[in-house]
Amino acid sequence: MSDKYGVSGLIALNNIDKYTRLAIDSILNQTRSLDELVVVVNGKNRAFIKSTLTEWYAEISNIKFIDCSLEQLSFALNLGLTKCEYKYVARMDADDISHPERIATQLAFIEAHNLDVVGCDIYKINSSSEIIGEVSYPRGNKIKNKLKYSNPFCHPAVMFKKETIMMARGYNAGFKSEDYDLWLRLARTDIRWDNIENILFSYRIHDSTAQRKSLAYAELTGLMFREMLVNKSFHFFVASLIAILKFFIRGKD
């Protein structure tokens, strides 16, 4: 891989709302600036969205806006990855907030420990940006153990080596669990990853947040069965049963 040294930000979005500019501004206004920001604009309203974003950020030269007609997150992220020019990629969603020191802290940590992926602890915030909780993610060797039963990273808060994700063939298709699938596949390799205990990110929970949906639990069940067969693991068999129970008990459309 011939990617230049530095950090690309990667966002995919298919609408503009009251959180969009706040989110993008947060990843741009860092103590260690991004070397570029790649924004994949997908879906039927992409012409309007791209026009609006171009107007907002006309004075900033290191933003790329990429058109994507397919309104599917994993495809948009894969497309965006191919357009990222730098060694590291920092994910971001269009309704969350990156704290000002996020990029500097994650970049220093991923290099100091020679990692492929690094996440961080987060605040949960509501639609008014009020803190409603904190989440501490597993660290070190505990990540693979936690992976069997729950997602060990906050996806929009991770930084990773582009080369590592490309060698894993990027994101697979999926509507609710494209990141979980990626972590499961990476766990089969000699992946090096960790979470920083610092809170560097605020993850928004609001009315349109997709959580506890039947489709998400159905996808999770399929992933657990796949890993059970690939790894011949009793733990993944148990995780499969738990996912099935969640699908029937808690999954709601």
C-alpha positions in Angstrom: 0.0 0.0 0.0 1.3 3.5 -0.9 -1.0 5.6 1.4 0.6 8.8 2.6 1.3 9.3 6.3 -1.6 11.1 8.0 -5.2 10.7 8.9 -8.3 10.7 6.7 -11.7 11.2 8.2 -14.5 9.1 6.8 -18.2 10.0 7.0 -21.2 8.6 5.0 -24.6 10.3 5.1 -27.9 10.3 3.2 -29.6 13.3 4.8 -29.0 16.6 6.5 -30.5 17.5 9.8 -29.8 19.7 12.8 -26.9 17.5 13.9 -25.0 17.3 10.6 -23.0 20.5 10.8 -22.2 20.1 14.5 -20.9 16.6 13.7 -18.7 17.6 10.8 -17.4 20.7 12.5 -16.4 18.5 15.5 -14.1 16.3 13.4 -12.7 19.3 11.5 -11.9 21.4 14.6 -9.3 19.1 16.2 -6.2 19.9 18.1 -4.5 17.7 15.5 -6.2 18.4 12.2 -7.3 15.8 9.7 -5.2 15.6 6.6 -8.4 15.2 4.6 -12.1 14.5 5.2 -13.9 12.2 2.9 -17.7 12.5 2.9 -19.7 10.0 0.9 -23.1 11.4 0.0 -25.6 8.7 -0.9 -29.2 8.2 -1.6 -31.8 10.0 -3.7 -31.2 13.4 -2.2 -27.5 13.4 -2.7 -27.5 16.3 -5.1 -29.1 18.6 -2.6 -27.0 17.3 0.3 -23.7 17.7 -1.7 -24.7 21.3 -2.8 -25.5 22.2 0.8 -22.3 20.8 2.2 -20.2 22.4 -0.5 -21.7 25.8 0.4 -21.1 25.2 4.1 -17.4 24.2 3.6 -16.5 26.2 0.5 -13.4 27.7 2.3 -12.0 24.3 3.3 -9.8 22.7 0.7 -9.2 19.2 2.1 -12.8 17.9 2.0 -13.8 15.4 -0.7 -17.5 14.9 -1.4 -18.1 11.5 -3.1 -21.4 10.7 -4.9 -22.9 7.3 -4.2 -26.3 6.4 -5.7 -26.7 3.2 -3.5 -28.2 4.1 -0.2 -26.4 1.4 1.8 -23.9 2.2 4.5 -21.4 -0.7 4.0 -21.1 0.1 0.3 -20.7 3.8 0.9 -18.0 3.2 3.5 -16.1 0.8 1.2 -16.3 3.4 -1.6 -15.1 6.1 0.8 -12.2 3.9 1.9 -10.9 3.7 -1.6 -10.9 7.5 -1.8 -9.0 7.9 1.5 -5.3 8.8 0.7 -3.8 8.5 4.2 -2.4 5.7 6.3 -5.0 6.0 9.1 -8.8 6.5 8.8 -10.9 8.0 11.6 -14.6 7.0 11.3 -17.3 9.5 12.1 -21.1 9.5 11.9 -23.1 12.6 10.9 -25.0 13.0 14.2 -22.2 12.4 16.8 -19.5 14.6 18.3 -15.8 14.0 18.2 -14.1 15.7 21.2 -11.3 18.2 20.2 -8.4 16.0 21.3 -9.8 12.8 19.7 -7.5 12.6 16.6 -4.3 13.6 18.4 -4.9 11.1 21.2 -5.9 8.2 19.0 -3.1 8.8 16.5 -0.5 8.9 19.3 -1.9 5.7 20.9 -2.2 3.7 17.7 1.4 4.5 16.7 2.9 4.1 20.2 1.4 0.6 20.5 1.7 -0.4 16.8 -2.1 -1.1 16.6 -4.4 -1.7 13.6 -7.6 -0.5 15.3 -8.1 1.8 18.3 -11.4 2.9 19.9 -12.2 4.9 23.0 -14.7 5.3 25.8 -17.7 7.5 25.1 -20.5 9.6 26.4 -24.0 8.9 25.4 -25.9 12.1 24.6 -29.5 12.8 23.8 -31.1 14.9 21.1 -30.3 18.0 23.1 -26.6 17.0 23.4 -27.1 16.4 27.1 -25.0 13.6 28.6 -27.2 10.6 29.6 -24.5 8.0 30.3 -21.0 6.7 29.8 -19.7 3.5 28.1 -16.4 2.0 29.0 -15.2 -0.5 26.3 -13.0 -3.6 26.9 -9.2 -3.3 26.6 -6.4 -5.5 25.5 -7.0 -9.3 25.6 -10.6 -8.7 26.9 -11.7 -7.4 23.5 -11.8 -10.9 21.8 -13.6 -12.4 24.8 -16.2 -9.6 24.8 -16.6 -9.9 21.0 -18.5 -13.2 21.4 -21.3 -11.5 23.2 -21.3 -7.8 22.4 -19.7 -5.2 20.2 -16.3 -4.2 21.8 -16.0 -0.9 19.9 -18.0 2.2 19.2 -17.8 2.1 15.4 -18.0 5.9 14.6 -15.3 6.5 17.3 -12.6 4.2 15.9 -9.4 4.9 14.1 -7.8 2.2 12.0 -5.1 1.5 9.5 -6.6 1.7 6.0 -4.4 -1.2 4.8 -5.7 -3.5 7.5 -9.3 -2.9 6.6 -8.7 -3.2 2.9 -6.8 -6.5 3.4 -9.9 -7.8 5.2 -11.9 -6.8 2.1 -13.7 -4.0 3.9 -17.2 -4.0 5.1 -19.6 -6.7 4.1 -23.2 -6.0 3.2 -25.5 -5.5 6.2 -28.0 -3.0 7.5 -27.4 -2.9 11.2 -24.2 -4.8 12.0 -21.6 -4.0 9.3 -19.0 -3.0 12.0 -19.6 -6.1 14.2 -19.1 -8.3 11.2 -15.8 -6.6 10.4 -14.5 -7.1 14.0 -15.5 -10.7 13.9 -13.6 -11.3 10.7 -10.6 -9.3 11.9 -10.5 -11.4 15.1 -9.6 -14.5 13.0 -6.3 -12.8 12.1 -3.4 -11.5 14.1 -5.1 -8.2 14.6 -3.7 -5.7 17.1 -6.4 -3.5 18.7 -7.3 -1.7 21.9 -9.6 0.9 23.4 -8.3 4.1 25.1 -9.9 4.7 28.4 -10.3 8.4 27.7 -13.7 9.6 26.7 -13.0 11.2 23.3 -16.5 10.9 21.7 -20.1 11.6 22.3 -22.5 9.1 20.7 -26.0 10.4 20.1 -29.1 8.5 21.1 -32.3 9.9 19.7 -35.6 9.0 18.2 -34.2 7.9 14.8 -31.4 5.8 16.3 -31.8 2.2 15.1 -31.5 0.1 18.2 -33.1 -3.2 19.3 -34.7 -3.8 15.9 -35.6 -7.3 14.7 -33.4 -6.9 11.7 -30.4 -6.1 13.8 -30.9 -9.2 16.0 -31.5 -11.4 13.0 -28.2 -10.3 11.5 -26.5 -10.8 14.8 -27.9 -14.4 15.0 -26.5 -15.1 11.5 -23.1 -13.7 12.4 -22.9 -15.8 15.6 -23.8 -19.0 13.7 -21.2 -18.2 11.1 -18.5 -17.8 13.6 -19.5 -20.9 15.5 -19.0 -22.9 12.2 -15.8 -21.1 11.3 -14.2 -21.3 14.7 -15.9 -24.5 15.9 -16.4 -22.7 19.1 -18.8 -23.6 22.0 -18.7 -19.9 23.1 -20.1 -18.8 19.7 -22.8 -21.6 20.0 -23.9 -20.0 23.3 -23.7 -16.6 21.7 -25.9 -17.8 18.9 -28.6 -19.0 21.4 -28.4 -15.7 23.2 -28.9 -13.8 19.9 -31.9 -15.9 19.0 -33.5 -15.2 22.4 -32.9 -11.5 21.9 -34.5 -11.7 18.5 -37.7 -13.2 19.9 -37.8 -11.3 23.2 -36.5 -7.8 22.4 -36.5 -7.4 18.6 -39.2 -5.0 17.5 -39.9 -3.3 14.2 
